[in-house]
Amino acid sequence: MAEASNFLATQRIAVVTGANKGIGLEICRQLASKGIVVILTARDEKKGAEAIDILKECGLSNYVIFHKLDVTDPSTIAQLKDFIKARFGKLDILQDLFIEKLKVATQTYDVAEECLKTNYYGAKQMIQELLPLLQFSDSPRIVNVSSLAGKLEHVRNEWAVGVLSDAENLTEDRVDEVLNAFLQDLKDGLMETEKWSLIFPAYTLSKAAMNAYTRILAKKYPSFLINCVCPGYVKTDMTINGGKLSVEEGAESPVWLALLPEGGPSGIYFNRKEVTPF
């Protein structure tokens, strides 16, 4: 699927979350190099400013802006929304990385709750806040950067798999039911009994939940193109630089999805540029 020839004919505005390093920073560079104005967001203002400096050294000064964003802090989400509305009046591309680090394999309740709060609930709230601005775009795109760890084949609880795989009946409330049941079973020490994943369970479920939310959004907003993508096993801090792909290669598929022409796919899960089952 090639980019439509007129896709970049008008000025486009993109937001990239968690973008001060790694894949996020490279996504910003690739989008800005195509003449798209990119709002690079990060929780840490100092790190965000340093990331902007890196992009300016690439000759992209006119296309990159930093704005603080912590998806677990509603006030920063509101501030970002107000900034975009006042300065641009619309948003065309939302690239959401929502990456809370794995931390430890065997997760405590507090760690699991924090992971879900960042990777799912925080990211979801941020998307919901920015949806009105995306509706002013003539070609709105949302790309949720996911992970193969979130594929349903890695979720051991059969009831949860049944809920999250039922595309026709998926709702936000149903996704909440799965996450609440998981947290309650973790709290009650029933992880093995209820057959939840034992290695990085919250991370796996947070990604599976966000993949499900991608399908919900795509159905609700048929004029948008909304997809999720695993960028591959990339050499970043998340993989302790043990990945096989460079950040340039890892950013390639999220950027490709952000620039899909009209009539492109929506509500799909991609492994890089290949369609893959949820």
ZAMARGU-4260 file (C-alpha; in steps of 0.2 Angstrom, whole numbers, plus 5000, padded with zeros to 4 digits):
<rodrens>
0) 5000/5000/5000 | 5009/5016/4994 | 5006/5033/5001 | 4993/5043/4992 | 5001/5056/4982
5) 4990/5070/4989 | 4991/5064/5007 | 5005/5076/5012 | 4998/5090/5002 | 4992/5100/5017
10) 5001/5102/5033 | 4999/5087/5045 | 5000/5087/5064 | 5006/5072/5074 | 5008/5068/5092
15) 5020/5054/5097 | 5019/5048/5115 | 5034/5042/5125 | 5045/5049/5112 | 5061/5055/5120
20) 5071/5040/5115 | 5071/5023/5106 | 5057/5019/5093 | 5047/5034/5099 | 5061/5046/5095
25) 5064/5038/5078 | 5046/5039/5073 | 5047/5057/5077 | 5062/5059/5065 | 5054/5049/5051
30) 5038/5059/5052 | 5046/5076/5053 | 5057/5071/5039 | 5042/5070/5028 | 5036/5087/5033
35) 5024/5083/5046 | 5024/5094/5062 | 5027/5082/5076 | 5023/5085/5094 | 5036/5075/5104
40) 5029/5070/5121 | 5038/5063/5137 | 5035/5063/5155 | 5053/5071/5159 | 5055/5089/5152
45) 5074/5088/5152 | 5074/5072/5142 | 5061/5079/5130 | 5071/5094/5127 | 5087/5084/5124
50) 5077/5073/5111 | 5071/5089/5102 | 5089/5095/5101 | 5094/5078/5093 | 5080/5081/5080
55) 5086/5099/5077 | 5103/5093/5073 | 5095/5083/5059 | 5089/5099/5052 | 5071/5097/5058
60) 5069/5112/5068 | 5054/5118/5059 | 5045/5102/5062 | 5047/5097/5080 | 5039/5103/5096
65) 5041/5096/5114 | 5026/5095/5126 | 5026/5087/5142 | 5014/5072/5144 | 5011/5059/5158
70) 4997/5048/5153 | 4994/5044/5171 | 4991/5062/5175 | 4975/5069/5168 | 4981/5087/5170
75) 4995/5085/5157 | 4983/5076/5145 | 4971/5091/5146 | 4986/5103/5144 | 4992/5094/5128
80) 4974/5095/5121 | 4972/5113/5124 | 4989/5117/5116 | 4985/5107/5100 | 4968/5115/5099
85) 4975/5133/5102 | 4990/5131/5090 | 4983/5120/5076 | 4965/5117/5079 | 4966/5099/5074
90) 4976/5083/5075 | 4980/5071/5060 | 4991/5057/5068 | 4991/5050/5085 | 5006/5038/5088
95) 5004/5030/5105 | 5018/5019/5112 | 5011/5017/5130 | 5026/5008/5136 | 5027/5004/5155
100) 5043/4994/5157 | 5042/4976/5162 | 5051/4978/5178 | 5050/4961/5185 | 5044/4944/5179
105) 5033/4939/5194 | 5023/4955/5197 | 5015/4961/5214 | 4998/4968/5214 | 5005/4986/5215
110) 5017/4984/5200 | 5003/4975/5190 | 4991/4989/5194 | 5004/5003/5189 | 5007/4993/5172
115) 4988/4993/5168 | 4986/5011/5173 | 5000/5017/5161 | 4999/5005/5146 | 4980/5004/5145
120) 4970/5016/5156 | 4981/5031/5154 | 4984/5028/5135 | 4965/5025/5133 | 4961/5042/5142
125) 4974/5051/5132 | 4966/5044/5116 | 4948/5049/5121 | 4954/5067/5125 | 4962/5069/5108
130) 4948/5061/5098 | 4938/5077/5096 | 4954/5085/5088 | 4957/5070/5076 | 4939/5072/5070
135) 4944/5089/5063 | 4957/5080/5052 | 4952/5075/5034 | 4963/5059/5036 | 4964/5054/5055
140) 4976/5040/5059 | 4979/5032/5076 | 4993/5019/5078 | 4995/5010/5094 | 5012/5002/5096
145) 5009/4985/5103 | 5019/4969/5106 | 5018/4951/5101 | 5018/4948/5120 | 5000/4954/5120
150) 4994/4941/5107 | 4979/4931/5114 | 4989/4915/5112 | 4999/4921/5127 | 4984/4924/5138
155) 4981/4908/5148 | 4964/4911/5155 | 4951/4904/5143 | 4937/4916/5149 | 4948/4931/5146
160) 4953/4925/5129 | 4935/4922/5124 | 4930/4940/5129 | 4945/4948/5120 | 4943/4938/5105
165) 4924/4941/5102 | 4926/4956/5090 | 4907/4958/5087 | 4903/4960/5106 | 4919/4969/5112
170) 4915/4984/5123 | 4926/4995/5135 | 4916/4988/5149 | 4920/4970/5144 | 4938/4974/5143
175) 4937/4982/5161 | 4929/4966/5167 | 4944/4955/5161 | 4957/4967/5169 | 4947/4969/5185
180) 4945/4950/5187 | 4964/4948/5184 | 4968/4960/5197 | 4956/4952/5210 | 4964/4935/5206
185) 4981/4942/5208 | 4976/4950/5225 | 4968/4933/5231 | 4983/4923/5226 | 4973/4913/5212
190) 4985/4916/5197 | 4988/4898/5195 | 4971/4892/5199 | 4963/4904/5187 | 4977/4900/5174
195) 4983/4918/5171 | 5000/4920/5163 | 5013/4919/5177 | 5027/4929/5167 | 5024/4947/5165
200) 5005/4944/5167 | 5000/4963/5168 | 5011/4968/5153 | 5003/4954/5143 | 4986/4959/5148
205) 4989/4978/5145 | 4994/4975/5128 | 4980/4963/5124 | 4968/4975/5131 | 4975/4989/5121
210) 4974/4978/5105 | 4955/4975/5109 | 4952/4994/5112 | 4960/4997/5095 | 4946/4986/5087
215) 4933/4995/5097 | 4939/5012/5091 | 4940/5006/5073 | 4922/5000/5074 | 4916/5016/5082
220) 4925/5028/5070 | 4924/5021/5053 | 4931/5037/5045 | 4947/5034/5055 | 4961/5022/5051
225) 4965/5014/5068 | 4977/5000/5069 | 4990/4992/5081 | 5007/4986/5077 | 5021/4976/5084
230) 5037/4985/5077 | 5048/4969/5079 | 5061/4964/5091 | 5071/4981/5092 | 5087/4986/5100
235) 5081/4997/5114 | 5081/4999/5133 | 5066/4988/5134 | 5076/4974/5126 | 5092/4978/5135
240) 5098/4981/5117 | 5096/4963/5113 | 5084/4965/5099 | 5088/4961/5081 | 5081/4976/5072
245) 5088/4994/5073 | 5077/5008/5079 | 5076/5014/5061 | 5069/4997/5056 | 5057/4997/5071
250) 5050/5014/5068 | 5047/5010/5049 | 5030/5000/5051 | 5022/5012/5064 | 5026/5027/5052
255) 5020/5017/5037 | 5003/5014/5046 | 5002/5033/5051 | 5003/5037/5032 | 4991/5025/5025
260) 4981/5032/5011 | 4962/5033/5011 | 4953/5016/5010 | 4967/5008/5020 | 4964/4994/5033
265) 4957/4998/5050 | 4955/4988/5066 | 4970/4977/5061 | 4984/4970/5071 | 5001/4970/5061
270) 5017/4962/5065 | 5028/4975/5056 | 5019/4976/5040 | 5011/4959/5040 | 4993/4956/5046
275) 4993/4945/5061 | 4979/4937/5072 | 4975/4946/5088
</rodrens>
